[in-house]
Amino acid sequence: MARKSLLELVREWQLLLLVVATPLAFLVITYLGYSMPLLVTHPILVSGPAGQISGLVEDLQALRYADGRSVFEVSETLDPAAAQAALKEQSAVALVTVASDGAAVTITGDALYPRFYRASVLLEGVVYDRVDRLAGRPEAVRIVEEPIFALGPRTEFDLYAPGMILFGLLMIIPQTAMLVAREVRWGTLRRLRLTRLDAGDLLGGISLTQMAVAVVQVILVFGVALALGFNNQGSLLLAIVVGLAISLSAIGLGLIVACFVENDGQAINVGSTVMMILVFFSGAMYQLPPLTVFTVADHQIGIFGLFPATHGFLALQQVLTYGAGLREIAFRLGLTVALSLLTFALGVFVFQRLKMRDQA
């Protein structure tokens, strides 16, 4: 069955190319949208009387990242019209205006501009600290950030590239659903049932083929990500192990989808819908709030933690982006494997009850 499924995939190279090329296309789009450095120096403008803004300018210039780079590139301006033009052209991220009496500070910028959102949070911190010092209020709280891992992302692309690996692995859902639905539609399954073939033989063969595709997906997306500038910090072999665990759940979900469709087209459409839901819920496309339900071994488990893809994505990100080893991802990998086995077992059970018996 594994050999048969593999030959069918090779013969339909257009479908195989689509499955492989789609996550690569999204990877390129991700690179184009998120290739900027993760910690950038924000150009800002400061306006106000010289006697009122000098101290604030010094505080802004003194703020630095852990690697010594400046957080802000500060320029003083006395021309409100030029400042507004700079904000519209996005040559400046924000305008900090100090009132003539120094009693009020206004931060102006485009609320829809992502860099303004990040810069405004940092600006507010500097302004509030300065106000407290001028008012003689003691420092109540100081936040000190320390990285969990010695290595980490250098660009936003480093954070999202592992998500494209997950995207590629979940493409197995519609592919598996289509292959199984085709076996039913062609009557192949009925003929195979005349032999000693059972659900385990059929699904085991298809699973081996899809897991081979999963290995290829991980290697291809990883290689293209490197070519686009991804700063890999971890082990490709460990990422493949995580990928195989994720693929097992994708196969199980593909089997479940195949039980409720009538033809190949429905299998592709329904399978793709399930795939995209899991991609978004896993946090691969954009970061989701934790929505913690309970905690296990100091690990937060949220609503979306019921899906193997969620833990699989976190494990991939920790390995490739943060350089984590097997010990650091043991919990997430264990959950991925456990939930994937459960999903696969459910898929086999449902397929055995709803399809294999009908073909006897």
PyMOL commands that set and color helices and strands:
alter all, ss='L'
color gray80, all
select helices_A, chain A and resi 2-11+13-33+50-62+80-89+114-134+156-170+172-186+188-192+199-227+236-258+264-281+303-306+308-320+326-356
alter helices_A, ss='H'
color red, helices_A
select strands_A, chain A and resi 42-47+72-76+94-98+105-108+292-296+299-302
alter strands_A, ss='S'
color yellow, strands_A
deselect
rebuild
show_as cartoon
